[in-house]
Amino acid sequence: MAEFDLDLQAVEDKLEGGEETDTRIVLDILDGSTADSEWIELVEDDAVLVLSVEGDVNERAAGFAREVRDMGGELVHFRGFLIVAPPGVSVETDRLN
């Protein structure tokens, strides 16, 4: 059996010194009462939005969806909620198929 030279201390140091993220999850209602610029600002600040949609999702998100996509973010409509993820955060939907 071959021997492995694992430097567990180096791995542990790398994990401990890793970058901490300030990503947060914001729960709210998408009903037209919040300015589109506020949603955009939250996504730019790396927040994940979970928005309960009241009304037509396309109509409610029209003012910020394109800008979020253009910056590399994701939008997913799921069971009456709009999930909006900032760039670098992917929404995995593979299990829904």
Residue pairs with C-beta under 8 A, 6 or more apart in sequence:
21 46
22 46
23 46
23 47
23 48
23 86
23 89
24 46
24 47
24 48
25 47
25 48
25 49
25 50
26 42
26 47
26 48
26 49
26 50
27 50
27 51
27 52
28 34
28 49
28 50
28 51
28 52
29 51
29 52
29 54
30 51
30 52
30 53
30 54
30 57
30 60
30 61
30 82
31 54
31 55
31 60
32 54
32 55
32 60
36 63
36 64
37 64
39 49
39 64
39 68
39 84
40 64
40 67
40 68
42 49
43 49
43 64
43 68
43 71
43 73
43 84
43 85
43 86
44 71
44 86
45 86
46 86
46 88
46 89
47 86
48 83
48 84
48 85
48 86
48 89
49 82
49 83
49 84
49 85
50 81
50 82
50 83
51 81
51 82
51 83
51 84
52 80
52 81
53 60
53 77
53 80
53 81
53 82
54 60
57 77
57 82
60 82
61 75
61 82
65 75
68 74
68 75
68 84
69 75
71 86
71 87
72 86
72 87
72 88
73 84
73 85
73 86
73 87
73 89
74 83
74 84
74 85
74 89
74 90
74 91
75 82
75 83
75 84
75 85
76 82
76 83
76 85
76 91
76 93
77 83
78 93
78 96
83 91
85 91
